[in-house]
Amino acid sequence: MNFLNFAVNPKIMKDLKINLAPESRVSKVDFHNLPFGKIISDYMFEIDFDGTQWINPRITPVQKMAIHPMNMALHYGQSIFEGMKASRSKDGTPLLFRPELHAERLNASARRMCMPELPHDIFLEAIHTLVGIEHEWIPKMEGSALYIRPLMFATDEMVGVKTSDAYKFLIISLPVGPYYPKPIKLLVENDYIRAAPGGVGEAKTAGNYAAAMYPSRLAREKGYDQVLWLDAIHSKYLQEVGTMNIFIVFKDEIVTPATTGTILKGITRASAIEILRDNGHTVNEREISIDEVLSRYEADELVEVFGTGTAALIANVEEICYDDRVYQLPDDWDLSSSIRHEINGMRYGTVEDKRGWTVPINVHSEMPA
Ligand SMILES: Cc1ncc(COP(=O)(O)O)c(C=O)c1O
């Protein structure tokens, strides 16, 4: 087996056990035809919280897990996750993108859901070790990547609403191609809501995605790729889109909804804002109503609309539908293309990473015997 590295830092995970598979499935994968989210790599990382501390870290071949019918995550939804990507720079180095922000956000979700925080060094070391072992699963083509899915869920076995004492944290990874290969159409939703002030909209917790499923299905039945959510109180202000934050580009400013608790604090969103501001653009994080978007569209002030997220990176929006009226949006997409170029360039090592956002996978020692 050709492991690039074996990234275990014994100071962080002295008890890590690695159980190697007899052979890798990687050579059977068609990297030019990767359906999103269906092909899993060879290994998974696992660590358990026993009510007091994180114990028993291990990397094993991907396997099914036995779940007790009283598992509390199934009943009461203490379940959170992250989504990040490893890419390969042009000299072959595997790169992560801002992994420490994902460690922080996982713990922000954990606090809101009454779950234990995972020390950043365990989170980061686990990813370095797992992706180091699995580096051959990182696709080489631009737009493709190894999608990394850290997740944590309750493991107490009991029926009765309370906080679980025990939890499991896992990391799996999946090679993926581009998420939205073409521009998308959005349906502005004003009957259903995704999240309300004081709720859990800012946490990356499973229930937020469950709440979105029925309205998303209705949108798909009408020919739309995703729902564009409005706020829960006034049914007026833009929130976010499916698994992306939303940006509206007007002639004199770029606007994205402020993160006031009901939307996810996207890492691509934060990166896009910083890049745009560094490039001299005015980016305002504020309330933005659907009426403002549409009246400025009618006044010919709207330049483009795009979504940002780890899976899609930057998705161009070509059409929105609100109150049964369809609006065809301008298709210049200059600004979103420039951000895509810049972030992808950092991820694939073709644009200088002046901000230190990309992190090469650690190489600690020789391949294991
Ligand atoms: C609900 C939601 N909003 C926004 C995003 C975009 O966040 P990020 O850029 O960190 O992937 C995601 C994806 O993680 C999401 O699930």
The ligand as an SDF file (V2000), in Angstrom:
LIG
                    3D

 16 16  0  0  0  0  0  0  0  0999 V2000
  -27.4760   25.3150    5.5730 C   0  0  0  0  0  0  0  0  0  0  0  0
  -26.1590   25.6550    4.9860 C   0  0  0  0  0  0  0  0  0  0  0  0
  -25.8810   26.9400    4.6930 N   0  0  0  0  0  0  0  0  0  0  0  0
  -24.6860   27.3170    4.1790 C   0  0  0  0  0  0  0  0  0  0  0  0
  -23.6970   26.3750    3.9210 C   0  0  0  0  0  0  0  0  0  0  0  0
  -22.3670   26.8120    3.3970 C   0  0  0  0  0  0  0  0  0  0  0  0
  -21.3660   26.6970    4.3920 O   0  0  0  0  0  0  0  0  0  0  0  0
  -19.8530   26.3950    4.0090 P   0  0  0  0  0  0  0  0  0  0  0  0
  -19.4330   27.4710    3.0870 O   0  0  0  0  0  0  0  0  0  0  0  0
  -19.1300   26.4220    5.2980 O   0  0  0  0  0  0  0  0  0  0  0  0
  -19.8330   25.0620    3.3670 O   0  0  0  0  0  0  0  0  0  0  0  0
  -23.9490   25.0260    4.1990 C   0  0  0  0  0  0  0  0  0  0  0  0
  -22.9170   23.9930    3.9710 C   0  0  0  0  0  0  0  0  0  0  0  0
  -22.2090   23.6300    4.8540 O   0  0  0  0  0  0  0  0  0  0  0  0
  -25.2000   24.6480    4.7460 C   0  0  0  0  0  0  0  0  0  0  0  0
  -25.4800   23.3620    5.0240 O   0  0  0  0  0  0  0  0  0  0  0  0
  1  2  1  0
  2  3  1  0
  2 15  2  0
  3  4  2  0
  4  5  1  0
  5  6  1  0
  5 12  2  0
  6  7  1  0
  7  8  1  0
  8  9  2  0
  8 10  1  0
  8 11  1  0
 12 13  1  0
 12 15  1  0
 13 14  2  0
 15 16  1  0
M  END
$$$$
